[in-house]
């Protein structure tokens, strides 16, 4: 009997997509749906059988599996009217929905099938319920030495509630009467299937406006989908018209070219700094076209650029990218920290879990030390934004084509830092890269003639104001030697991420010095009004 069940399940997995992806009829898929519900019934029976003190987490897990089988039945029916796809995509799609536990739980709870009174307005809440069930099941199924009391959160009451929910949903599924869809419904359902998977369309489908419209049309489920489809088709038509008009637009003359036209937003992460709202107030009051926005994540910063009418659509990508490059480079240089779109994720583990099969316990094995730079606890200072940042931003923004070469190289090194993880370690490349940026800048700004014999004297002259700081000059020499060793593969010690941070800081401080000197020249020439002293002579720390 057990063998037959396994064979039935295997046939279900193999045949469900061959049927459901080619406009299957109810007669073709109903046996598959019934098999899913039969398996759900067995899992639910097992959940009840182990319902006892100390085993409530096992009951909860089995009930969740039964609920997933119910959700699978709903998915099979819904996707049976989905669009046909090529053979190459069938396996990946099959794996996607079979392994997506939250998705199956959601469909089981919400029951989004034709002929069932499922309220589309409750989608967000039911998505959250499904997520909570799955997370709680994962957290309590195995013993976790870091959270030894986790399984105790599955009480008898909580397990019983999930069993009750699963029983109710199973009865509803068994009582459900499916019907074949007409051609218009099939077309609309195919469109909805694809649209709900589109990350750009999905937010609107489940938006407040859309769900309120669905609530108005409760008696006409397909009418809501058709209304959605018409909204997107109309929006696409208008977008095409607007794009064509924009492509024909001429570059404006006079004051009109400074009128606001575009808003470009980026979201940055930082490993080095924490960000609080009050630190951004001064910048946002004083800077018109670049706004800084905090989020609930203190290591995250949103930056909005407002771009004028003088930038046509065809130039927007290049101009926007150049603006972001200048801003992000200046932010990293001004703060001496690390800001990027993302930060490395796999810095100590390459696996999701390791289980000791003899004890059924989780084992944690990590890389020590983590691939993380020890920036310390730094808050983004208002002084950095109000004094250092405008000074450096203006200096970098005026860079000549020759000067842009090392700023582009620096930007690339920041990107490499964001990709540095246990799979690909770039410490050697990064130390060499940042020090080469520094050397390129020294030559370009005529502080060094490029002759290796004059390098040390030139560097000492550049940092003369730090000549009493033996710690800083010793750090600079050590990092320069590390870069040479990385180039020649003649190591006397390992190259670490601390070397990377120091190499970056050397370049940052040098550019801050050059920016401060340039600003003083501008003030002396009358091109700029005198401002409060810029703290460019802050002695850099060795780490």
ChimeraX attribute file (.defattr): number of C-alpha atoms within 10 A of each C-alpha:
attribute: neighborCount
match mode: 1-to-1
recipient: residues
	/A:1	6
	/A:2	7
	/A:3	8
	/A:4	9
	/A:5	12
	/A:6	11
	/A:7	12
	/A:8	16
	/A:9	16
	/A:10	12
	/A:11	12
	/A:12	16
	/A:13	15
	/A:14	13
	/A:15	13
	/A:16	23
	/A:17	19
	/A:18	15
	/A:19	19
	/A:20	22
	/A:21	19
	/A:22	15
	/A:23	19
	/A:24	20
	/A:25	16
	/A:26	16
	/A:27	11
	/A:28	14
	/A:29	19
	/A:30	16
	/A:31	13
	/A:32	22
	/A:33	23
	/A:34	15
	/A:35	17
	/A:36	23
	/A:37	24
	/A:38	17
	/A:39	18
	/A:40	27
	/A:41	21
	/A:42	12
	/A:43	21
	/A:44	25
	/A:45	17
	/A:46	16
	/A:47	25
	/A:48	18
	/A:49	10
	/A:50	16
	/A:51	17
	/A:52	12
	/A:53	9
	/A:54	14
	/A:55	17
	/A:56	25
	/A:57	29
	/A:58	23
	/A:59	29
	/A:60	30
	/A:61	24
	/A:62	25
	/A:63	30
	/A:64	28
	/A:65	23
	/A:66	30
	/A:67	30
	/A:68	28
	/A:69	28
	/A:70	30
	/A:71	29
	/A:72	25
	/A:73	25
	/A:74	23
	/A:75	22
	/A:76	22
	/A:77	24
	/A:78	19
	/A:79	21
	/A:80	25
	/A:81	24
	/A:82	23
	/A:83	18
	/A:84	15
	/A:85	11
	/A:86	8
	/A:87	9
	/A:88	8
	/A:89	9
	/A:90	15
	/A:91	12
	/A:92	10
	/A:93	12
	/A:94	14
	/A:95	11
	/A:96	12
	/A:97	15
	/A:98	15
	/A:99	10
	/A:100	11
	/A:101	22
	/A:102	21
	/A:103	20
	/A:104	24
	/A:105	27
	/A:106	26
	/A:107	25
	/A:108	27
	/A:109	22
	/A:110	22
	/A:111	22
	/A:112	20
	/A:113	16
	/A:114	18
	/A:115	11
	/A:116	15
	/A:117	13
	/A:118	16
	/A:119	15
	/A:120	21
	/A:121	18
	/A:122	12
	/A:123	18
	/A:124	12
	/A:125	12
	/A:126	18
	/A:127	17
	/A:128	13
	/A:129	16
	/A:130	22
	/A:131	17
	/A:132	13
	/A:133	19
	/A:134	18
	/A:135	13
	/A:136	17
	/A:137	21
	/A:138	11
	/A:139	16
	/A:140	22
	/A:141	16
	/A:142	17
	/A:143	17
	/A:144	17
	/A:145	12
	/A:146	9
	/A:147	10
	/A:148	11
	/A:149	11
	/A:150	17
	/A:151	21
	/A:152	13
	/A:153	13
	/A:154	22
	/A:155	16
	/A:156	18
	/A:157	10
	/A:158	15
	/A:159	23
	/A:160	19
	/A:161	14
	/A:162	19
	/A:163	23
	/A:164	14
	/A:165	15
	/A:166	24
	/A:167	19
	/A:168	12
	/A:169	19
	/A:170	23
	/A:171	12
	/A:172	13
	/A:173	20
	/A:174	13
	/A:175	9
	/A:176	13
	/A:177	11
	/A:178	14
	/A:179	11
	/A:180	14
	/A:181	15
	/A:182	8
	/A:183	9
	/A:184	11
	/A:185	17
	/A:186	18
	/A:187	16
	/A:188	20
	/A:189	21
	/A:190	19
	/A:191	17
	/A:192	20
	/A:193	16
	/A:194	13
	/A:195	17
	/A:196	15
	/A:197	10
	/A:198	11
	/A:199	9
	/A:200	10
	/A:201	13
	/A:202	14
	/A:203	12
	/A:204	15
	/A:205	18
	/A:206	17
	/A:207	13
	/A:208	12
	/A:209	11
	/A:210	20
	/A:211	19
	/A:212	13
	/A:213	16
	/A:214	22
	/A:215	16
	/A:216	11
	/A:217	14
	/A:218	16
	/A:219	11
	/A:220	12
	/A:221	19
	/A:222	18
	/A:223	15
	/A:224	21
	/A:225	19
	/A:226	18
	/A:227	16
	/A:228	21
	/A:229	17
	/A:230	12
	/A:231	13
	/A:232	15
	/A:233	12
	/A:234	12
	/A:235	12
	/A:236	12
	/A:237	12
	/A:238	12
	/A:239	12
	/A:240	12
	/A:241	12
	/A:242	12
	/A:243	13
	/A:244	11
	/A:245	11
	/A:246	13
	/A:247	12
	/A:248	11
	/A:249	12
	/A:250	12
	/A:251	11
	/A:252	14
	/A:253	10
	/A:254	7
	/A:255	9
	/A:256	12
	/A:257	15
	/A:258	14
	/A:259	13
	/A:260	14
	/A:261	13
	/A:262	16
	/A:263	13
	/A:264	16
	/A:265	16
	/A:266	12
	/A:267	17
	/A:268	17
	/A:269	20
	/A:270	19
	/A:271	22
	/A:272	20
	/A:273	22
	/A:274	17
	/A:275	21
	/A:276	21
	/A:277	12
	/A:278	11
	/A:279	19
	/A:280	20
	/A:281	16
	/A:282	13
	/A:283	21
	/A:284	16
	/A:285	9
	/A:286	11
	/A:287	12
	/A:288	10
	/A:289	13
	/A:290	17
	/A:291	18
	/A:292	18
	/A:293	16
	/A:294	18
	/A:295	13
	/A:296	10
	/A:297	11
	/A:298	15
	/A:299	19
	/A:300	22
	/A:301	24
	/A:302	15
	/A:303	17
	/A:304	17
	/A:305	19
	/A:306	16
	/A:307	21
	/A:308	16
	/A:309	19
	/A:310	19
	/A:311	20
	/A:312	19
	/A:313	16
	/A:314	10
	/A:315	10
	/A:316	14
	/A:317	13
	/A:318	11
	/A:319	15
	/A:320	18
	/A:321	12
	/A:322	14
	/A:323	16
	/A:324	18
	/A:325	19
	/A:326	22
	/A:327	22
	/A:328	21
	/A:329	23
	/A:330	27
	/A:331	21
	/A:332	23
	/A:333	27
	/A:334	24
	/A:335	24
	/A:336	23
	/A:337	19
	/A:338	24
	/A:339	26
	/A:340	21
	/A:341	15
	/A:342	16
	/A:343	20
	/A:344	15
	/A:345	14
	/A:346	15
	/A:347	19
	/A:348	16
	/A:349	16
	/A:350	14
	/A:351	10
	/A:352	6
	/A:353	10
	/A:354	12
	/A:355	13
	/A:356	9
	/A:357	8
	/A:358	6
	/A:359	8
	/A:360	12
	/A:361	14
	/A:362	16
	/A:363	12
	/A:364	14
	/A:365	12
	/A:366	12
	/A:367	11
	/A:368	8
	/A:369	8
	/A:370	15
	/A:371	19
	/A:372	16
	/A:373	17
	/A:374	13
	/A:375	15
	/A:376	10
	/A:377	9
	/A:378	13
	/A:379	15
	/A:380	17
	/A:381	16
	/A:382	17
	/A:383	15
	/A:384	19
	/A:385	20
	/A:386	19
	/A:387	18
	/A:388	22
	/A:389	22
	/A:390	19
	/A:391	22
	/A:392	27
	/A:393	19
	/A:394	16
	/A:395	19
	/A:396	21
	/A:397	15
	/A:398	11
	/A:399	13
	/A:400	9
	/A:401	8
	/A:402	12
	/A:403	16
	/A:404	16
	/A:405	15
	/A:406	20
	/A:407	21
	/A:408	16
	/A:409	16
	/A:410	26
	/A:411	19
	/A:412	16
	/A:413	22
	/A:414	20
	/A:415	16
	/A:416	19
	/A:417	24
	/A:418	19
	/A:419	18
	/A:420	21
	/A:421	22
	/A:422	17
	/A:423	11
	/A:424	9
	/A:425	16
	/A:426	20
	/A:427	23
	/A:428	21
	/A:429	18
	/A:430	28
	/A:431	29
	/A:432	24
	/A:433	22
	/A:434	28
	/A:435	26
	/A:436	19
	/A:437	22
	/A:438	24
	/A:439	19
	/A:440	20
	/A:441	23
	/A:442	21
	/A:443	14
	/A:444	16
	/A:445	13
	/A:446	11
	/A:447	15
	/A:448	21
	/A:449	14
	/A:450	15
	/A:451	10
	/A:452	10
	/A:453	9
	/A:454	11
	/A:455	16
	/A:456	13
	/A:457	11
	/A:458	19
	/A:459	18
	/A:460	13
	/A:461	14
	/A:462	17
	/A:463	17
	/A:464	12
	/A:465	12
	/A:466	17
	/A:467	13
	/A:468	10
	/A:469	15
	/A:470	11
	/A:471	14
	/A:472	20
	/A:473	18
	/A:474	12
	/A:475	18
	/A:476	20
	/A:477	13
	/A:478	15
	/A:479	23
	/A:480	18
	/A:481	14
	/A:482	27
	/A:483	26
	/A:484	17
	/A:485	18
	/A:486	19
	/A:487	14
	/A:488	9
	/A:489	11
	/A:490	10
	/A:491	14
	/A:492	9
	/A:493	8
	/A:494	12
	/A:495	20
	/A:496	17
	/A:497	22
	/A:498	18
	/A:499	25
	/A:500	26
	/A:501	24
	/A:502	24
	/A:503	28
	/A:504	26
	/A:505	26
	/A:506	22
	/A:507	22
	/A:508	24
	/A:509	22
	/A:510	19
	/A:511	22
	/A:512	25
	/A:513	19
	/A:514	18
	/A:515	21
	/A:516	21
	/A:517	13
	/A:518	16
	/A:519	22
	/A:520	19
	/A:521	13
	/A:522	14
	/A:523	14
	/A:524	12
	/A:525	10
	/A:526	10
	/A:527	11
	/A:528	12
	/A:529	11
	/A:530	12
	/A:531	10
	/A:532	6
	/A:533	9
	/A:534	17
	/A:535	14
	/A:536	19
	/A:537	13
	/A:538	11
	/A:539	12
	/A:540	16
	/A:541	11
	/A:542	17
	/A:543	16
